[in-house]
């Protein structure tokens, strides 16, 4: 729904959320560095599957805001592009996220945070449910000057359960492109992912 000066409102099914739209926005000549990877990389956007309500503000002074809400985030979490699904959510899950993008003087700066509240079958709480909260965040900066675009992005995810297990995932993205002409560009993108699994 295009509301003109009030922004846009959409209901997506499997089309993504506000934060999943910025899971990797580094410059590239073709595809993201994690495209086609089977396993090992978890991107932000675990609430992008299912029915998602997304609101995006108009761009005012180079600033755009977006927010999403998913009342039934029951699908698997988001993995690298073209890969198998990531961490799964259970019945009763809901998710929300918010993002900001600022474009000024050749710079594009953005960030986003998300929270997924889950309730999974288990034996760690009364009633047989495990409370499992998943937090996500990402921030990036890009600079374009003439035919050259450079960028850096970092994202992180943290999962906690009443069982006392904490999983931390950190992704770092680097990218650069050179637009030789309107028909030819050269690009390089690199991804580094680190995961830590701790039990208390």
Secondary structure, DSSP 8 states (H G I E B T S, - for coil): -B-GGG-EEEEEESS--TTGGGS-----SSS-TTTT--SS-B-S-TT-SSEEEEEE---BTTEEEEEEEETT--SB--BSTTS---SB--TT-EEEEEEEEEEETTEEEEEEEEEEEEEEESSSSTTSEEEEEEEEEEEEEEEEETTEEEEEEEEEEEEEETT-EEEEEEEEEEEEEEEEETTEEEEEEEEEEEEEEEE-
